[in-house]
């Protein structure tokens, strides 16, 4: 999932929790848990460094 999808999911769950009288903290905790799982499973590759050559 992309960051935008996680934010959309979090907003939807918060809105549902507020509308239905459910626990807002539980919705936030669920989204946080899903985000942490995604971060742990998707490797992050650092950007390649560009070598800067000085003009002689």
Buried (B, 14 or more C-beta within 10 A) or exposed (E): EEEEEBEEBBEEBBEEBEEEEEEEEEBBEBBEEBBEEBEEEEEEEEEEEEEEEEEE
